[in-house]
Amino acid sequence: MEKFIAGMAAGAVLGALWVANSNKTRALVQKGQEEFKTKLDAYIDEKLAALSSAGGTDETKKKN
């Protein structure tokens, strides 16, 4: 178990160093993050629209 944890930690450190030193990889990671944020925003907007069309939240019902 200790070897696994040590290998995982070493891999994470080496991976982070590789990404930090590679402009192409860094750009790829940033592109992936932006795509994820865009998809997440669309998902949240979709859920909020569905929630508002279903009658709103409990707080909105209490105010009316």
C-alpha positions in Angstrom: 0.0 0.0 0.0 2.9 2.4 0.8 4.4 1.7 -2.6 1.1 2.5 -4.3 0.7 5.8 -2.4 4.4 6.8 -3.1 4.0 6.0 -6.8 0.8 7.9 -7.0 2.3 10.9 -5.3 5.4 10.8 -7.5 3.2 10.5 -10.6 1.1 13.5 -9.5 4.3 15.6 -9.0 5.8 14.5 -12.3 2.5 15.1 -14.1 2.2 18.6 -12.6 5.8 19.4 -13.6 5.2 18.2 -17.1 2.1 20.3 -17.5 3.7 23.3 -16.0 6.7 23.1 -18.3 4.7 22.4 -21.5 2.9 25.2 -23.2 1.0 22.9 -25.5 -0.2 20.7 -22.6 -1.1 23.7 -20.6 -3.2 25.1 -23.4 -4.9 21.7 -23.8 -5.7 21.6 -20.1 -7.0 25.2 -20.2 -9.2 24.4 -23.2 -10.6 21.3 -21.4 -11.4 23.5 -18.3 -13.2 26.1 -20.4 -15.2 23.4 -22.2 -16.1 21.9 -18.9 -17.2 25.3 -17.5 -19.3 25.9 -20.6 -21.0 22.6 -20.3 -21.6 23.0 -16.6 -23.1 26.5 -17.1 -25.4 25.1 -19.7 -26.4 22.3 -17.4 -27.1 24.6 -14.5 -29.1 27.0 -16.8 -31.2 24.0 -18.0 -31.9 22.8 -14.5 -32.8 26.3 -13.3 -35.2 26.7 -16.3 -36.8 23.4 -15.5 -37.1 24.3 -11.9 -38.7 27.7 -12.6 -41.1 26.2 -15.1 -42.1 23.5 -12.5 -43.3 26.2 -10.1 -40.1 27.5 -8.5 -38.5 26.7 -5.2 -40.2 26.3 -1.8 -39.1 29.9 -0.9 -41.0 31.3 -3.9 -44.1 29.4 -3.0 -43.9 30.7 0.6 -43.7 34.3 -0.6 -46.8 34.0 -2.8 
